[in-house]
Each structure stands twice: as C-alpha cells, then as structure tokens.
Amino acid sequence: MPALDAATWGSPYAILSTVTLDEAECWVRLNQARHGVLSTLHEERGVDLVPVVFAVVNGQIVVPVDTVKPKRHLALTRLANIANDHRCALLAEWYADDWSQLWWVRVHASAERSTDHHLWAEALAERYPQYRQPGSVAAALVLTATAVTGWSAG
C-alpha cells in the first residue's frame, strides 16, 4: 500500500497522518453521539441505510422503534431485514467545519428485535425526552457488537 503523502494524492492538502481510535475511546464517542446511520441488508436491494437514534445499554446498542415520529406503520423494513439477516452496522460521526475535530465510529453487529422494555426503556428516556411518554417505544433492535472501529482527525 502506498504511503499517504502529497505525492500519492497529488495535493499539498493530502492527509499525512490519521488517528485510529481504540475500542474504549470508540465506546466513549458512541455514548456522546446523538444519532447514527444504521445499515441493514435487504434481500433484493442490498444495503439499506436509515438515520437512527440509539442508546448504549450494558455494552449493547439499542435502536428504538418508536411511535413518536410519523410512520406509515411499525413493520419497518429494518425489522424485516434483521429477521432475514442479523448482520448490521451502525455509523456515528461528528462533523465540524474545523476538520481537525472530525471523527467517526463504526460498529459491526448482530441485531435482534426486542420487546423487553425494562431492559432499555429508561436509558432511551434519559437520552431522548421524546421517549418519556409511556408507549412511545414499541420495540427495539438490540445490537451486539462484533467489531468496533473508529477514526479521528486529531
């Protein structure tokens, strides 16, 4: 693999170094992130991406299926995708015009649907006031990480 230098990229603005986040720092940043993008696999289309909110609960990531935001129905495509293939990924990131502040964390995971509210309802309500109303979360996807990686600009 060629070195990451200006000659390789043809620009004096090329990236000269990167910072890989260790797993502990990745989890810290996941806890700081307010939203992410969940990737599941649709059996015909392939990759499906959807913006989500989430909470980290006992080392797992909980993605709610809520009744708060408008939806056509609660039989969401992501639930069907996970029923067919439990593999998924969650990407959380931070963007700033000051690119020295950029970071991202990617979690590859195995997901399952859960209706066991007592395990995650409180964590979601603490993080997102919209979920404090009883019945605001119908179910959740619970992601068990299989790999956690991250990057930071500095």
C-alpha positions in Angstrom: 0.0 0.0 0.0 1.5 3.4 -0.9 2.3 5.9 1.8 -0.3 8.6 2.4 1.7 11.6 1.2 1.2 14.6 -1.1 2.9 12.8 -4.0 0.5 9.9 -3.7 -2.6 12.2 -3.6 -1.2 14.9 -5.8 -2.1 17.7 -3.4 -0.3 19.6 -0.7 -3.5 19.3 1.3 -3.3 15.5 1.4 -3.8 13.6 4.6 -0.4 12.9 6.1 -1.5 11.1 9.2 -4.6 9.6 10.7 -5.6 8.7 14.3 -7.2 5.3 14.8 -9.4 5.2 17.9 -9.0 2.3 20.3 -12.2 0.4 21.2 -12.6 2.1 24.6 -12.5 5.6 23.0 -14.9 4.4 20.4 -17.5 3.5 23.1 -16.9 6.9 24.8 -17.7 8.6 21.5 -20.7 6.4 20.8 -22.1 7.5 24.2 -21.6 11.1 23.1 -23.2 10.8 19.7 -26.8 11.8 19.4 -27.6 9.9 16.3 -26.2 7.5 13.7 -26.9 5.7 10.5 -28.0 2.0 10.7 -27.1 -0.2 7.8 -29.0 -3.5 7.3 -29.2 -5.9 4.4 -32.3 -6.0 2.2 -32.6 -9.4 0.4 -33.2 -7.8 -3.0 -31.8 -4.2 -2.9 -28.7 -4.9 -0.8 -27.6 -2.3 1.7 -30.4 -0.2 3.4 -29.4 2.9 5.3 -31.6 4.8 7.8 -30.8 7.5 10.3 -31.5 6.4 13.9 -31.1 7.4 17.5 -29.7 4.9 20.0 -28.5 4.3 23.5 -25.7 2.2 24.8 -27.1 -0.2 27.5 -24.9 -2.8 29.2 -22.4 -2.9 26.3 -25.2 -3.3 23.7 -26.6 -0.6 21.4 -30.4 -0.2 21.5 -32.1 1.4 18.4 -35.8 2.2 19.2 -38.8 1.5 17.1 -40.9 4.5 18.2 -44.5 5.8 17.9 -43.3 9.4 18.3 -42.2 10.2 14.7 -44.7 9.8 11.9 -44.6 6.4 10.1 -46.8 4.5 7.7 -46.7 1.5 10.0 -44.5 -0.1 12.7 -43.5 -3.1 10.4 -40.3 -1.2 9.5 -38.1 -2.5 6.7 -35.1 -2.6 9.1 -37.0 -5.2 11.2 -37.7 -7.4 8.2 -34.1 -7.0 7.1 -32.8 -8.1 10.5 -35.3 -11.1 10.6 -33.7 -12.3 7.3 -30.1 -11.4 8.1 -29.0 -10.4 11.6 -25.8 -8.6 10.4 -25.8 -4.8 10.5 -23.6 -1.8 11.1 -24.0 1.5 12.9 -22.0 4.6 12.0 -21.9 7.5 14.3 -19.9 10.6 13.4 -19.0 14.2 14.3 -18.7 16.8 11.6 -17.3 20.3 12.1 -16.1 22.9 9.6 -12.8 22.7 11.6 -11.8 19.4 10.1 -9.3 18.7 12.9 -12.4 17.9 15.0 -13.8 15.2 12.7 -14.4 11.6 13.9 -16.4 8.5 13.2 -17.1 5.2 14.9 -18.4 2.1 13.1 -19.9 -0.8 14.9 -20.4 -4.1 13.1 -23.0 -6.0 15.0 -25.5 -8.8 15.2 -29.0 -7.5 15.8 -32.2 -8.9 17.2 -35.7 -7.4 17.8 -36.6 -7.0 21.4 -39.9 -6.0 23.1 -38.4 -6.4 26.6 -38.9 -2.7 27.5 -37.5 -2.9 31.1 -34.0 -3.6 29.7 -33.7 -0.3 27.7 -36.7 2.0 28.1 -35.1 4.0 30.9 -31.9 4.6 29.0 -33.7 5.8 25.9 -35.9 8.1 28.0 -32.9 9.6 29.8 -31.2 10.3 26.5 -34.2 11.5 24.5 -37.1 13.3 26.3 -39.5 12.3 23.5 -39.4 8.7 24.8 -40.5 9.6 28.4 -44.2 9.2 27.4 -45.4 5.6 28.1 -45.9 3.7 24.8 -43.5 5.9 22.9 -41.3 3.0 22.1 -43.0 -0.1 20.7 -39.9 -2.3 20.3 -36.2 -2.0 19.7 -33.3 -3.5 17.8 -30.6 -4.6 20.2 -27.2 -4.7 18.6 -24.4 -6.8 19.9 -21.1 -5.6 18.6 -18.8 -8.0 16.7 -16.2 -5.3 15.8 -15.8 -1.6 16.8 -13.5 0.7 14.9 -13.0 4.4 14.8 -11.0 7.3 13.4 -10.4 10.8 14.5 -8.7 13.7 12.7 -6.8 14.7 15.8 
